[in-house]
């Protein structure tokens, strides 16, 4: 099931809200560059393509999320600690909840 619409149906059936993030600027249309999945006021997934990085997209997404969520589940990978620092600094109203993959999938 790699189709975006099919995956959205699965999450929506479980009462998750799925947002697809598209990006374009005056130079290019980058298409689908990310996804945010939330349930109630908790963000379970925020992913963003490297094509969108450095174009201000991550800041806009965090601003948008700050108005909609209270908590963000965060999986430490060893290479995403800079992202964790950035989220904490830019969106102090969002509580980061450290999770392990066992917590999520187990």
NUMAR-625147 format. One line per 10 residues: number of its first residue (from 1); their letters; for each residue x, y, z of C-alpha. Coordinates in nm, 3 decimals, decimal comma, padded with zeros to 5 digits. Example, Ala and Ser with C-alpha at 12.3 -4.5 7.8 and 13.67 -1.06 7.14 Angstrom:
// NUMAR-625147
1) AS) 01,230 -00,450 00,780; 01,367 -00,106 00,714 .
This chain:
// NUMAR-625147
1) XXXXXXXXXX) 00,000 00,000 00,000; 00,219 00,282 -00,117; -00,063 00,501 -00,242; -00,104 00,815 -00,030; -00,483 00,806 -00,052; -00,491 00,442 00,066; -00,273 00,521 00,368; -00,489 00,821 00,453; -00,797 00,597 00,459; -00,629 00,363 00,709 .
11) XXXXXXXXXX) -00,538 00,645 00,949; -00,871 00,823 00,912; -01,052 00,498 00,993; -00,859 00,497 01,323; -00,963 00,860 01,394; -00,630 01,012 01,295; -00,617 01,332 01,093; -00,376 01,317 00,799; -00,232 01,629 00,638; -00,036 01,618 00,314 .
21) XXXXXXXXXX) 00,217 01,896 00,263; 00,280 02,032 -00,085; 00,538 02,298 -00,168; 00,592 02,531 -00,458; 00,778 02,857 -00,499; 00,841 03,096 -00,784; 01,106 02,862 -00,926; 00,952 02,518 -00,900; 00,661 02,300 -00,791; 00,810 02,042 -00,552 .
31) XXXXXXXXXX) 00,484 01,850 -00,513; 00,420 01,634 -00,208; 00,702 01,701 00,040; 00,564 01,590 00,374; 00,297 01,449 00,599; 00,162 01,526 00,943; -00,051 01,270 01,126; -00,229 01,372 01,443; -00,494 01,238 01,675; -00,662 01,482 01,910 .
41) XXXXXXXXXX) -00,383 01,720 02,019; -00,090 01,478 01,971; 00,126 01,463 01,659; 00,225 01,105 01,582; 00,417 01,172 01,264; 00,577 01,470 01,098; 00,796 01,393 00,802; 00,944 01,631 00,551; 01,141 01,560 00,236; 01,492 01,696 00,207 .
51) XXXXXXXXXX) 01,366 01,877 -00,106; 01,177 02,115 00,125; 01,460 02,185 00,369; 01,615 02,528 00,362; 01,316 02,682 00,189; 01,138 02,789 00,509; 00,892 02,500 00,494; 00,995 02,348 00,826; 00,941 02,678 01,009; 00,597 02,725 00,852 .
61) XXXXXXXXXX) 00,498 02,368 00,940; 00,607 02,414 01,302; 00,413 02,743 01,324; 00,108 02,567 01,180; 00,149 02,274 01,420; 00,186 02,499 01,721; -00,174 02,615 01,672; -00,307 02,260 01,649; -00,116 02,030 01,886; 00,004 02,016 02,245 .
71) XXXXXXXXXX) 00,245 01,723 02,214; 00,478 01,575 01,955; 00,599 01,216 01,987; 00,972 01,221 01,922; 01,182 00,920 01,826; 01,552 00,979 01,891; 01,752 00,833 01,605; 02,099 00,959 01,685; 02,097 01,187 01,382; 01,790 01,398 01,454 .
81) XXXXXXXXXX) 01,903 01,569 01,777; 01,943 01,901 01,591; 01,577 01,881 01,487; 01,478 01,817 01,847; 01,669 02,128 01,961; 01,510 02,334 01,684; 01,158 02,223 01,767; 01,215 02,294 02,137; 01,353 02,641 02,064; 01,101 02,744 01,798 .
91) XXXXXXXXXX) 00,784 02,597 01,952; 00,815 02,607 02,331; 00,441 02,541 02,372; 00,472 02,195 02,216; 00,575 01,924 02,461; 00,820 01,674 02,311; 00,748 01,320 02,430; 01,051 01,093 02,392; 00,950 00,758 02,252; 01,128 00,444 02,150 .
101) XXXXXX) 01,029 00,237 01,852; 00,927 -00,040 02,096; 00,676 00,201 02,257; 00,528 00,284 01,920; 00,525 -00,057 01,754; 00,522 -00,284 02,058 .
